[in-house]
Amino acid sequence: MTANKTVLVTGISGYIGHHCAAELLLQGYNVRGTVRDLLKGDTVVSGVQKVSDRAQSIEFFKTDLLSEDGWAAAMNGCDYVLHVASPFIMGEPSDPNQLIQPAVEGTKRVLKYAKEAGVKRIVLTSSTVAISSDKIGGIAVPTDWAEPDQVGSYAKSKILAERAAWDFMEAHTNEAMELVVINPGGVMGPTLTGTRTGTSVNMIHEMMQGKMPMIPDIAIGMVDVRDVAKIHVNAIKADNVVGKRFILASSEAIPMMQIAEILKSNGYPKVSTKKAPNFMLKFMALFNKDVKGMVSFLGRKVGHDISETQSVLGWEPTPIETSIIDMARSISSNP
């Protein structure tokens, strides 16, 4: 029964957060969301109402991952929490703590206040980078962990944040609160707001506009944002999920060149399909922090074992072609 059950979505104003809110409303939950600026609430409502006529019922709370303020009020009366909020940038920051500190401290803070509020279950959004970002090939499984000293700052932030969550739960084994972790790959699919603030959304827009003259030799497991939202919500109520990690990505790595070809064949002629030489990108990485963030992914072809996600959480992956086309249309319809 979802009636009268309340779910807090941290980072509700983000790309994934919008879709989680919409899916929760569609399934009958009451929804709260945390934002750093309450003015973002209007944008969330305008996006979510494209999917649910209950968007106006969302309650918003001002919080920050690095501050204690607002978390107790946001958690009070909640049954479940989707901890989606986490900093993300494609490039390599000059100070890794820009990513690591809010990711780790924010996760600890969310768990602390959730426990104090009597929250039943937390579903944490981690990433496949916490599982497989130090691998070059092969098939990664949910029990794998990437080594934080072998990866970039973003991957390290996700590894350390997820480990902090598991450590917290181990330190509170006598508590009733439960933890489930979802590890998505690269997230594609439509944006509900039409804005281009998300990294994957911005990348597709750059390709559509011909601003990516060459395509790097990068291939990653990908997933539709709507699938991400549905699996998060399924994980709230599913049996046999507590204390587990679930990979949410295509079983085979999807090359960026395939994305470019999908876009080009579906009416976006400015998209380049020229391959970027690896040596050139490695040279550019010396001067460009965004390119530097890509270098560790060059030439990698890591697959993922998604059998448990499919069998336990009932996941039927959306075809990547559908995700890319829907994403492009959602951007182009909001210039």
HELIX and SHEET records of a PDB file:
HELIX    1   1 TYR A   15  LEU A   26  1                                  12    
HELIX    2   2 LYS A   40  VAL A   48  1                                   9    
HELIX    3   3 ALA A   55  SER A   57  5                                   3    
HELIX    4   4 TRP A   71  MET A   75  1                                   5    
HELIX    5   5 ASN A   97  ALA A  117  1                                  21    
HELIX    6   6 VAL A  129  SER A  132  1                                   4    
HELIX    7   7 PRO A  148  GLN A  150  5                                   3    
HELIX    8   8 SER A  153  ALA A  171  1                                  19    
HELIX    9   9 THR A  199  MET A  208  1                                  10    
HELIX   10  10 VAL A  225  LYS A  237  1                                  13    
HELIX   11  11 MET A  256  LYS A  264  1                                   9    
HELIX   12  12 ASN A  278  MET A  284  1                                   7    
HELIX   13  13 LYS A  289  VAL A  295  1                                   7    
HELIX   14  14 SER A  307  LEU A  313  1                                   7    
HELIX   15  15 ILE A  320  SER A  332  1                                  13    
SHEET    1   A 7 GLU A  59  LYS A  62  0                                        
SHEET    2   A 7 ASN A  30  VAL A  35  1                                        
SHEET    3   A 7 THR A   6  THR A  10  1                                        
SHEET    4   A 7 TYR A  80  HIS A  83  1                                        
SHEET    5   A 7 ARG A 121  THR A 125  1                                        
SHEET    6   A 7 GLU A 178  PRO A 184  1                                        
SHEET    7   A 7 ARG A 245  LEU A 248  1                                        
SHEET    1   B 2 ILE A 139  ALA A 140  0                                        
SHEET    2   B 2 GLY A 303  HIS A 304  1                                        
SHEET    1   C 2 GLY A 186  MET A 188  0                                        
SHEET    2   C 2 MET A 222  ASP A 224  1                                        
SHEET    1   D 2 ALA A 219  ILE A 220  0                                        
SHEET    2   D 2 ILE A 254  PRO A 255 -1                                        
END                                                                             
